[in-house]
Amino acid sequence: MFAKIANWFKPLPDAAPLSDEQEIKKLYRLWRIKMFFSMYFGYALFYFTRKNLDIIKPTLIENNLFTVEQLGTIGMVIYLTYGIGKFVSGIIADKCNIRSVMAVGLFTSSIINILFAFIPQLAGMLPVSATFLAAFLWGLNGAAQSMGFPPVAKGLVYWFSPSERATKWTLWSSSHTFGAFFVAQLISLLAWMKCGWQMSFIVPACMGIAYSLFMLWAMTDKPTTVGLPAIEIYRNDKMPVTKEKSDMSQWEIVKKYVLTNPFLWALAISYVFIYYVRFATLDWATTFLVQDRGFTQAAAASAASAMPFLGMPGGIVAGYLADKFFQGRCTQMNLIYLVILAASCWCFYKFASVDAFMLTAVFAAFIGFFVDGPQNLAGGVQASRVTVQESVSAACGFTGMFGYFGAMLSSKGAAFISVNYGWKGVYVSCIFACMIAMACIATTWKKESAGVKK
């Protein structure tokens, strides 16, 4: 049985190579579109089955299901399991096929969401508290969610070449904010329809189950599995980093090009602080606006939704500018974005007001716009540029693991800071996090410049 499951996850076999150039061009275009959008909407659905909890937090608190501190603990658990799982899934994804890993992750996450909707009933049947059960289930959800990004990172590297990757990667990365924005709208609609908080988990779960089955039908693995040449051959584009030896084992590749790669370590540490800012602002925005500024739940969710909504073009613009003006290098764009992000965090705290809804939404949008650039570039595109193609999933999983250590810190840490130092302390901490991230990213300047044609 286990052998059959393992075979199902193995890389798909190469098909007979095609020789007709017109057919290759036509099929490459078709498959690049299919793979891109399958991964795009698939990852957006991962957000539907993860960020729904953050949006429904005020309702759970009002119904006395959980306290702020308990929700902080639950959030910390998912970020811990998701972060570690991202690295483990990255190592696994480099040796597996893209569609199986991604589809199984979304399907599993959807089933866990359905169980989460019945926590009060399950806690009454089991000798554990509702908080423990919620943390356990959401921790499992983190492990399932970690199966989303690594296969996508592999897919983007194998289907798009280095000279176009920043644009394509950040375009795909808007799926994060697409998912975060539309799950907020979905839950607002369910609240307006008075469907009950449980439907905020059941409806996204049903959508995730349906799409996971669709991915098994629509997606493939690498270009060679459908008879197409490798992307670097098709696009005549040189890979920034290549293996020194062709007979290296997977562990040797991971050890040399990931675990002992100083540039990946710099990006990973920067990711801790980028993700701290991202989730300290995104996860707690509605709670801050309700508790500190007197917004209603609906008004707070509406204003805060500008954050992920404007994040979509923010990341895309960063990738386009990196390709257009810096030949795919990401260091410069990351530094520019982080400076403006720090200023946006302060302005959001300073000027958010129930009497100035549009101004509140504008500064929320600024945070979303300028956090998405570093979030998409540093741990994704930039990580793929300082490692080899054969370890890109592990490299992105490695930086992603550190990112979610930052997210875990934002969940429990922001809750602690808000209780003990007020919301001003939370947004000041975001400014300091931006400064530390800038210092780490600056160390990759020369490395990226060395790999660019003059």
ZINOR-V345283 format. One record per backbone hydrogen bond with DSSP energy under -0.5 kcal/mol. NH is the residue of the N-H (numbers start at 1). CO is the residue of the C=O. Records with the same first field share a line. If there is no record, write none. Layout:
NH=CO + CO
//
This chain:
5=1
6=2
7=3
8=4
9=5 + 6
10=6
11=95
15=224
18=227
21=19
24=20
25=21
26=22
27=23
28=24
29=25
30=26
31=27
32=28
33=29
34=30
35=31
36=32
37=33
38=34
39=35
40=36
41=37
42=38
43=39
44=40
45=41
46=42
47=43
48=44
49=45
50=47
51=47
53=50
55=51
56=52
57=53 + 54
59=56
60=56
61=57
62=58
63=59
64=61
65=60
66=60
71=67
72=68
73=69
74=70
75=71
76=72
77=73
78=74
79=75
80=76
81=77
82=78
83=79
84=80
85=81
86=82
87=83
88=84
89=85
90=86
91=87
92=88
93=89
94=90
95=92
96=93
97=9
99=220
101=97
102=98
103=99
104=100
105=101
106=102
107=103
108=104
109=105
110=106
111=107
112=108
113=109
114=110
115=111
116=112
117=113
118=115
119=116
122=118
123=119
124=120
125=121 + 122
126=122
128=126
133=129
134=130
135=131
136=132
137=133
138=134
139=135
140=136
141=137
142=138
143=139
144=140
145=141
146=142
147=144
148=145
150=146
152=148
153=149
154=150
155=151
156=152
157=153
158=154
159=155
160=156
164=161
165=161
166=162
168=164
169=165
170=166
171=167
172=168
173=169
174=170 + 171
175=172
176=173
177=173
178=174
179=175
180=176
181=177
182=178
183=179
184=180
185=181
186=182
187=183
188=184
189=185
190=186
191=187
192=188
193=189
194=191
195=190
199=196
200=197
201=198
202=198
203=199
205=201
206=202
207=203
208=204
209=205
210=206
211=207
212=208
213=209
214=210
215=211
216=212
217=213 + 214
218=214
219=215
225=222
226=223
227=224
228=223
231=158
233=230
234=230
235=231
237=232
248=245
253=249
254=250
255=251
256=252
257=253
258=254
259=254
260=255
261=258
262=260
265=261
266=262
267=263
268=264
269=265
270=266
271=267
272=268
273=269
274=270
275=271
276=272
277=273
278=274
279=275
280=276
281=277
282=278
283=279
284=279
285=281
288=284
289=285
290=286
291=287
292=288
293=288 + 289
294=290
295=289
300=296
301=297
302=298
303=299
304=300
305=301
306=303
307=304
308=304
309=305
310=306
311=307
312=308 + 309
313=309
314=310
315=311
316=312
317=313
318=314
319=315
320=316
321=317
322=318
323=319
324=320
325=321
326=321 + 322
327=323
328=322
329=326
334=330
335=331
336=332
337=333
338=334
339=335
340=336
341=337
342=338
343=339
344=340
345=341
346=342
347=343
348=344
349=345
350=346
351=347
352=348
354=293
356=353
360=356
361=357
362=358
363=359
364=360
365=361
366=362
367=363
368=364
369=365
370=366
371=367
372=368
373=369
374=370
375=371
376=372
377=373
378=374
379=374
381=376
382=377
383=377
384=380
385=381
386=382 + 383
389=241
391=388
392=389
395=391
396=392
397=393
398=394
399=395
400=396
401=397
402=398
403=399
404=400
405=401
406=402
407=403
408=404
409=405
410=406
411=407
412=408
413=409
414=409 + 410
415=411
416=412
417=413
418=414
419=415
420=416
421=417
422=417 + 418
425=421 + 422
426=422
427=423
428=424
429=425
430=426
431=427
432=428
433=429
434=430
435=431
436=432
437=433
438=434
439=435
440=436
441=437
442=438
443=439 + 440
444=441
445=442
448=444
449=445
450=446
451=447 + 448
452=449
//
